[in-house]
Amino acid sequence: MTKFSSPFLAKSPLNNGKKIIGEDTGKIKSDKKGEYVLHKEKDTIRPPKGETQFKPFVLDKSLGKNSSGYLIGGDYKIDDEGHLVDYQ
């Protein structure tokens, strides 16, 4: 059995970015650019472009920061610059 592959699939915007597991992030910190969080001490995750803060977490509705200062709610997709994409 072979796996279907196409050069058109590789260029799909759905394949852009990198998925980050939210449970592997540290506490939210701030700098002059706004809020950020480190993932496994090597990747920096920031709010979507144009925003400086993470949205608050809403149970069963959105990913975001909780009152303790951590990102929670599942997995996050980031672009090449570390900004969240598909963040609701």
N, CA, C and O atoms as CSV, one atom per row, in Angstrom:
chain,resi,resn,atom,element,x,y,z
A,1,MET,N,N,0.839,-1.171,0.000
A,1,MET,CA,C,0.000,0.000,0.000
A,1,MET,C,C,0.889,1.240,0.000
A,1,MET,O,O,1.820,1.336,0.799
A,2,THR,N,N,0.609,2.185,-0.887
A,2,THR,CA,C,1.414,3.396,-0.973
A,2,THR,C,C,0.651,4.579,-0.407
A,2,THR,O,O,-0.580,4.597,-0.404
A,3,LYS,N,N,1.372,5.536,0.057
A,3,LYS,CA,C,0.778,6.747,0.602
A,3,LYS,C,C,0.662,7.774,-0.514
A,3,LYS,O,O,1.621,7.990,-1.255
A,4,PHE,N,N,-0.494,8.410,-0.645
A,4,PHE,CA,C,-0.709,9.415,-1.675
A,4,PHE,C,C,0.081,10.670,-1.341
A,4,PHE,O,O,0.068,11.124,-0.197
A,5,SER,N,N,0.756,11.223,-2.306
A,5,SER,CA,C,1.508,12.442,-2.111
A,5,SER,C,C,1.382,13.317,-3.345
A,5,SER,O,O,1.294,12.817,-4.466
A,6,SER,N,N,1.372,14.600,-3.135
A,6,SER,CA,C,1.263,15.540,-4.237
A,6,SER,C,C,2.052,16.790,-3.890
A,6,SER,O,O,2.066,17.205,-2.731
A,7,PRO,N,N,2.715,17.405,-4.875
A,7,PRO,CA,C,3.426,18.650,-4.586
A,7,PRO,C,C,2.468,19.772,-4.178
A,7,PRO,O,O,2.878,20.729,-3.522
A,8,PHE,N,N,1.198,19.658,-4.563
A,8,PHE,CA,C,0.224,20.675,-4.195
A,8,PHE,C,C,-0.116,20.614,-2.706
A,8,PHE,O,O,-0.384,21.648,-2.094
A,9,LEU,N,N,-0.109,19.425,-2.123
A,9,LEU,CA,C,-0.387,19.280,-0.699
A,9,LEU,C,C,0.712,19.902,0.148
A,9,LEU,O,O,0.430,20.478,1.199
A,10,ALA,N,N,1.942,19.795,-0.286
A,10,ALA,CA,C,3.069,20.327,0.481
A,10,ALA,C,C,2.999,21.842,0.585
A,10,ALA,O,O,3.519,22.409,1.546
A,11,LYS,N,N,2.371,22.517,-0.377
A,11,LYS,CA,C,2.303,23.971,-0.366
A,11,LYS,C,C,1.012,24.498,0.258
A,11,LYS,O,O,0.780,25.707,0.272
A,12,SER,N,N,0.190,23.619,0.762
A,12,SER,CA,C,-1.063,24.029,1.382
A,12,SER,C,C,-0.785,24.857,2.629
A,12,SER,O,O,0.125,24.528,3.390
A,13,PRO,N,N,-1.559,25.942,2.858
A,13,PRO,CA,C,-1.367,26.721,4.078
A,13,PRO,C,C,-1.663,25.909,5.336
A,13,PRO,O,O,-1.225,26.276,6.427
A,14,LEU,N,N,-2.400,24.816,5.194
A,14,LEU,CA,C,-2.673,23.971,6.353
A,14,LEU,C,C,-1.425,23.239,6.826
A,14,LEU,O,O,-1.365,22.808,7.978
A,15,ASN,N,N,-0.432,23.092,5.960
A,15,ASN,CA,C,0.795,22.398,6.326
A,15,ASN,C,C,1.875,23.351,6.839
A,15,ASN,O,O,2.949,22.903,7.239
A,16,ASN,N,N,1.605,24.656,6.831
A,16,ASN,CA,C,2.574,25.621,7.333
A,16,ASN,C,C,2.539,25.628,8.852
A,16,ASN,O,O,1.489,25.388,9.448
A,17,GLY,N,N,3.660,25.897,9.476
A,17,GLY,CA,C,3.703,26.013,10.924
A,17,GLY,C,C,4.169,24.743,11.602
A,17,GLY,O,O,4.467,23.734,10.964
A,18,LYS,N,N,4.220,24.831,12.910
A,18,LYS,CA,C,4.732,23.760,13.742
A,18,LYS,C,C,3.774,23.599,14.920
A,18,LYS,O,O,3.332,24.595,15.493
A,19,LYS,N,N,3.452,22.378,15.284
A,19,LYS,CA,C,2.532,22.138,16.388
A,19,LYS,C,C,3.314,21.988,17.688
A,19,LYS,O,O,4.290,21.241,17.754
A,20,ILE,N,N,2.879,22.703,18.719
A,20,ILE,CA,C,3.512,22.696,20.033
A,20,ILE,C,C,2.512,22.157,21.047
A,20,ILE,O,O,1.352,22.569,21.052
A,21,ILE,N,N,2.941,21.258,21.888
A,21,ILE,CA,C,2.081,20.715,22.936
A,21,ILE,C,C,2.061,21.702,24.097
A,21,ILE,O,O,3.106,22.016,24.669
A,22,GLY,N,N,0.889,22.184,24.440
A,22,GLY,CA,C,0.738,23.220,25.460
A,22,GLY,C,C,1.252,22.830,26.824
A,22,GLY,O,O,1.713,23.691,27.573
A,23,GLU,N,N,1.186,21.554,27.171
A,23,GLU,CA,C,1.617,21.113,28.499
A,23,GLU,C,C,3.133,21.200,28.674
A,23,GLU,O,O,3.625,21.119,29.800
A,24,ASP,N,N,3.871,21.362,27.597
A,24,ASP,CA,C,5.333,21.424,27.676
A,24,ASP,C,C,5.860,22.856,27.715
A,24,ASP,O,O,7.024,23.094,27.394
A,25,THR,N,N,5.017,23.807,28.103
A,25,THR,CA,C,5.444,25.202,28.132
A,25,THR,C,C,5.688,25.659,29.562
A,25,THR,O,O,5.145,25.105,30.518
A,26,GLY,N,N,6.521,26.686,29.678
A,26,GLY,CA,C,6.803,27.271,30.987
A,26,GLY,C,C,5.800,28.364,31.322
A,26,GLY,O,O,4.792,28.532,30.635
A,27,LYS,N,N,6.086,29.094,32.372
A,27,LYS,CA,C,5.221,30.187,32.813
A,27,LYS,C,C,5.344,31.368,31.843
A,27,LYS,O,O,6.420,31.625,31.305
A,28,ILE,N,N,4.237,32.081,31.626
A,28,ILE,CA,C,4.218,33.236,30.728
A,28,ILE,C,C,5.058,34.352,31.337
A,28,ILE,O,O,4.939,34.663,32.522
A,29,LYS,N,N,5.911,34.951,30.502
A,29,LYS,CA,C,6.763,36.076,30.900
A,29,LYS,C,C,6.496,37.232,29.952
A,29,LYS,O,O,5.782,37.069,28.962
A,30,SER,N,N,7.063,38.402,30.244
A,30,SER,CA,C,6.888,39.580,29.388
A,30,SER,C,C,8.229,40.235,29.109
A,30,SER,O,O,9.150,40.188,29.924
A,31,ASP,N,N,8.313,40.849,27.933
A,31,ASP,CA,C,9.454,41.680,27.581
A,31,ASP,C,C,8.924,42.874,26.799
A,31,ASP,O,O,7.713,43.095,26.778
A,32,LYS,N,N,9.792,43.651,26.157
A,32,LYS,CA,C,9.338,44.856,25.457
A,32,LYS,C,C,8.406,44.552,24.282
A,32,LYS,O,O,7.653,45.431,23.863
A,33,LYS,N,N,8.436,43.340,23.745
A,33,LYS,CA,C,7.555,42.958,22.641
A,33,LYS,C,C,6.193,42.463,23.123
A,33,LYS,O,O,5.255,42.379,22.330
A,34,GLY,N,N,6.073,42.138,24.393
A,34,GLY,CA,C,4.817,41.626,24.946
A,34,GLY,C,C,5.043,40.300,25.648
A,34,GLY,O,O,6.161,39.970,26.042
A,35,GLU,N,N,3.957,39.543,25.798
A,35,GLU,CA,C,4.044,38.258,26.495
A,35,GLU,C,C,4.683,37.194,25.607
A,35,GLU,O,O,4.608,37.246,24.380
A,36,TYR,N,N,5.314,36.230,26.273
A,36,TYR,CA,C,5.890,35.078,25.579
A,36,TYR,C,C,6.009,33.931,26.569
A,36,TYR,O,O,5.928,34.124,27.782
A,37,VAL,N,N,6.201,32.750,26.036
A,37,VAL,CA,C,6.405,31.572,26.875
A,37,VAL,C,C,7.444,30.692,26.183
A,37,VAL,O,O,7.501,30.638,24.954
A,38,LEU,N,N,8.252,30.014,26.966
A,38,LEU,CA,C,9.244,29.099,26.405
A,38,LEU,C,C,8.682,27.685,26.375
A,38,LEU,O,O,8.022,27.239,27.312
A,39,HIS,N,N,8.958,27.000,25.287
A,39,HIS,CA,C,8.553,25.601,25.139
A,39,HIS,C,C,9.804,24.759,25.226
A,39,HIS,O,O,10.688,24.862,24.375
A,40,LYS,N,N,9.888,23.925,26.250
A,40,LYS,CA,C,11.057,23.060,26.480
A,40,LYS,C,C,12.359,23.844,26.435
A,40,LYS,O,O,13.387,23.322,26.005
A,41,GLU,N,N,12.318,25.100,26.881
A,41,GLU,CA,C,13.504,25.959,26.982
A,41,GLU,C,C,14.211,26.234,25.656
A,41,GLU,O,O,15.354,26.691,25.662
A,42,LYS,N,N,13.557,25.966,24.508
A,42,LYS,CA,C,14.240,26.254,23.239
A,42,LYS,C,C,13.390,27.031,22.251
A,42,LYS,O,O,13.938,27.825,21.487
A,43,ASP,N,N,12.084,26.842,22.228
A,43,ASP,CA,C,11.208,27.567,21.322
A,43,ASP,C,C,10.473,28.656,22.087
A,43,ASP,O,O,9.992,28.422,23.196
A,44,THR,N,N,10.382,29.845,21.501
A,44,THR,CA,C,9.626,30.938,22.099
A,44,THR,C,C,8.287,31.030,21.393
A,44,THR,O,O,8.228,31.059,20.164
A,45,ILE,N,N,7.216,31.074,22.166
A,45,ILE,CA,C,5.874,31.204,21.620
A,45,ILE,C,C,5.345,32.576,22.020
A,45,ILE,O,O,5.402,32.956,23.190
A,46,ARG,N,N,4.832,33.315,21.040
A,46,ARG,CA,C,4.259,34.637,21.282
A,46,ARG,C,C,2.817,34.667,20.784
A,46,ARG,O,O,2.419,33.819,19.986
A,47,PRO,N,N,2.031,35.643,21.253
A,47,PRO,CA,C,0.666,35.790,20.737
A,47,PRO,C,C,0.702,36.035,19.222
A,47,PRO,O,O,1.761,36.335,18.671
A,48,PRO,N,N,-0.441,35.910,18.552
A,48,PRO,CA,C,-0.470,36.154,17.104
A,48,PRO,C,C,0.088,37.528,16.759
A,48,PRO,O,O,0.090,38.434,17.592
A,49,LYS,N,N,0.560,37.676,15.525
A,49,LYS,CA,C,1.110,38.971,15.079
A,49,LYS,C,C,0.086,40.072,15.312
A,49,LYS,O,O,-1.105,39.893,15.056
A,50,GLY,N,N,0.551,41.189,15.791
A,50,GLY,CA,C,-0.316,42.324,16.062
A,50,GLY,C,C,-0.896,42.344,17.471
A,50,GLY,O,O,-1.525,43.328,17.863
A,51,GLU,N,N,-0.697,41.284,18.232
A,51,GLU,CA,C,-1.184,41.223,19.610
A,51,GLU,C,C,0.010,41.124,20.554
A,51,GLU,O,O,1.060,40.594,20.189
A,52,THR,N,N,-0.160,41.636,21.763
A,52,THR,CA,C,0.937,41.591,22.738
A,52,THR,C,C,0.640,40.697,23.927
A,52,THR,O,O,1.534,40.408,24.722
A,53,GLN,N,N,-0.622,40.247,24.062
A,53,GLN,CA,C,-0.990,39.390,25.192
A,53,GLN,C,C,-1.731,38.153,24.703
A,53,GLN,O,O,-2.416,38.184,23.680
A,54,PHE,N,N,-1.581,37.068,25.451
A,54,PHE,CA,C,-2.344,35.857,25.186
A,54,PHE,C,C,-3.773,36.064,25.666
A,54,PHE,O,O,-4.002,36.770,26.648
A,55,LYS,N,N,-4.721,35.462,24.990
A,55,LYS,CA,C,-6.115,35.527,25.413
A,55,LYS,C,C,-6.306,34.663,26.652
A,55,LYS,O,O,-5.561,33.707,26.867
A,56,PRO,N,N,-7.307,35.000,27.470
A,56,PRO,CA,C,-7.579,34.146,28.635
A,56,PRO,C,C,-8.199,32.822,28.206
A,56,PRO,O,O,-8.914,32.756,27.207
A,57,PHE,N,N,-7.925,31.785,28.960
A,57,PHE,CA,C,-8.475,30.462,28.690
A,57,PHE,C,C,-9.949,30.429,29.049
A,57,PHE,O,O,-10.350,30.944,30.093
A,58,VAL,N,N,-10.770,29.814,28.174
A,58,VAL,CA,C,-12.190,29.598,28.439
A,58,VAL,C,C,-12.442,28.104,28.257
A,58,VAL,O,O,-12.233,27.566,27.170
A,59,LEU,N,N,-12.889,27.436,29.317
A,59,LEU,CA,C,-13.104,25.996,29.312
A,59,LEU,C,C,-14.005,25.570,28.158
A,59,LEU,O,O,-15.075,26.142,27.949
A,60,ASP,N,N,-13.567,24.573,27.420
A,60,ASP,CA,C,-14.285,23.994,26.272
A,60,ASP,C,C,-14.497,24.964,25.115
A,60,ASP,O,O,-15.244,24.648,24.190
A,61,LYS,N,N,-13.862,26.138,25.137
A,61,LYS,CA,C,-14.058,27.091,24.042
A,61,LYS,C,C,-12.765,27.573,23.410
A,61,LYS,O,O,-12.724,27.779,22.197
A,62,SER,N,N,-11.704,27.759,24.191
A,62,SER,CA,C,-10.498,28.329,23.605
A,62,SER,C,C,-9.236,27.920,24.343
A,62,SER,O,O,-9.263,27.513,25.505
A,63,LEU,N,N,-8.147,28.042,23.635
A,63,LEU,CA,C,-6.823,27.899,24.224
A,63,LEU,C,C,-6.474,29.247,24.838
A,63,LEU,O,O,-7.018,30.269,24.419
A,64,GLY,N,N,-5.585,29.272,25.815
A,64,GLY,CA,C,-5.185,30.557,26.362
A,64,GLY,C,C,-4.475,30.434,27.683
A,64,GLY,O,O,-4.086,29.346,28.109
A,65,LYS,N,N,-4.312,31.592,28.335
A,65,LYS,CA,C,-3.593,31.610,29.618
A,65,LYS,C,C,-4.582,31.483,30.763
A,65,LYS,O,O,-5.688,32.022,30.720
A,66,ASN,N,N,-4.152,30.755,31.791
A,66,ASN,CA,C,-4.995,30.606,32.973
A,66,ASN,C,C,-4.586,31.628,34.029
A,66,ASN,O,O,-3.651,32.400,33.818
A,67,SER,N,N,-5.273,31.636,35.145
A,67,SER,CA,C,-5.000,32.618,36.201
A,67,SER,C,C,-3.637,32.403,36.870
A,67,SER,O,O,-3.121,33.305,37.530
A,68,SER,N,N,-3.059,31.216,36.701
A,68,SER,CA,C,-1.734,30.933,37.263
A,68,SER,C,C,-0.602,31.393,36.354
A,68,SER,O,O,0.561,31.349,36.756
A,69,GLY,N,N,-0.919,31.839,35.126
A,69,GLY,CA,C,0.099,32.356,34.224
A,69,GLY,C,C,0.700,31.334,33.281
A,69,GLY,O,O,1.840,31.490,32.844
A,70,TYR,N,N,-0.047,30.290,32.962
A,70,TYR,CA,C,0.425,29.262,32.029
A,70,TYR,C,C,-0.528,29.143,30.852
A,70,TYR,O,O,-1.722,29.407,30.990
A,71,LEU,N,N,-0.006,28.745,29.683
A,71,LEU,CA,C,-0.853,28.426,28.542
A,71,LEU,C,C,-1.477,27.059,28.766
A,71,LEU,O,O,-0.779,26.112,29.128
A,72,ILE,N,N,-2.775,26.946,28.555
A,72,ILE,CA,C,-3.438,25.658,28.723
A,72,ILE,C,C,-4.491,25.480,27.639
A,72,ILE,O,O,-4.811,26.418,26.908
A,73,GLY,N,N,-5.017,24.290,27.544
A,73,GLY,CA,C,-6.122,24.035,26.642
A,73,GLY,C,C,-5.792,23.157,25.462
A,73,GLY,O,O,-6.678,22.882,24.652
A,74,GLY,N,N,-4.563,22.705,25.323
A,74,GLY,CA,C,-4.256,21.808,24.218
A,74,GLY,C,C,-2.982,22.151,23.493
A,74,GLY,O,O,-2.027,22.661,24.079
A,75,ASP,N,N,-2.980,21.860,22.193
A,75,ASP,CA,C,-1.805,22.083,21.362
A,75,ASP,C,C,-1.908,23.419,20.646
A,75,ASP,O,O,-3.003,23.904,20.362
A,76,TYR,N,N,-0.753,24.008,20.359
A,76,TYR,CA,C,-0.681,25.305,19.703
A,76,TYR,C,C,0.080,25.172,18.397
A,76,TYR,O,O,1.043,24.409,18.313
A,77,LYS,N,N,-0.340,25.901,17.385
A,77,LYS,CA,C,0.362,25.913,16.105
A,77,LYS,C,C,1.051,27.260,15.975
A,77,LYS,O,O,0.422,28.305,16.144
A,78,ILE,N,N,2.365,27.236,15.670
A,78,ILE,CA,C,3.121,28.488,15.548
A,78,ILE,C,C,3.716,28.606,14.151
A,78,ILE,O,O,3.936,27.606,13.468
A,79,ASP,N,N,3.976,29.854,13.736
A,79,ASP,CA,C,4.638,30.081,12.453
A,79,ASP,C,C,6.152,30.046,12.651
A,79,ASP,O,O,6.632,29.763,13.749
A,80,ASP,N,N,6.895,30.332,11.597
A,80,ASP,CA,C,8.354,30.267,11.658
A,80,ASP,C,C,8.970,31.282,12.617
A,80,ASP,O,O,10.106,31.108,13.058
A,81,GLU,N,N,8.220,32.352,12.945
A,81,GLU,CA,C,8.730,33.371,13.852
A,81,GLU,C,C,8.275,33.150,15.301
A,81,GLU,O,O,8.596,33.946,16.184
A,82,GLY,N,N,7.528,32.065,15.539
A,82,GLY,CA,C,7.091,31.743,16.889
A,82,GLY,C,C,5.753,32.334,17.287
A,82,GLY,O,O,5.349,32.198,18.442
A,83,HIS,N,N,5.040,32.997,16.352
A,83,HIS,CA,C,3.724,33.564,16.647
A,83,HIS,C,C,2.654,32.496,16.471
A,83,HIS,O,O,2.728,31.674,15.558
A,84,LEU,N,N,1.662,32.515,17.348
A,84,LEU,CA,C,0.561,31.567,17.247
A,84,LEU,C,C,-0.261,31.814,15.988
A,84,LEU,O,O,-0.480,32.960,15.593
A,85,VAL,N,N,-0.707,30.748,15.371
A,85,VAL,CA,C,-1.641,30.817,14.236
A,85,VAL,C,C,-2.834,29.939,14.574
A,85,VAL,O,O,-2.718,29.041,15.408
A,86,ASP,N,N,-3.968,30.175,13.950
A,86,ASP,CA,C,-5.200,29.436,14.232
A,86,ASP,C,C,-5.533,29.482,15.715
A,86,ASP,O,O,-5.941,28.477,16.297
A,87,TYR,N,N,-5.359,30.640,16.318
A,87,TYR,CA,C,-5.559,30.859,17.758
A,87,TYR,C,C,-6.909,31.524,17.942
A,87,TYR,O,O,-7.114,32.651,17.489
A,88,GLN,N,N,-7.832,30.840,18.600
A,88,GLN,CA,C,-9.205,31.365,18.730
A,88,GLN,C,C,-9.452,31.885,20.103
A,88,GLN,O,O,-10.548,32.363,20.394
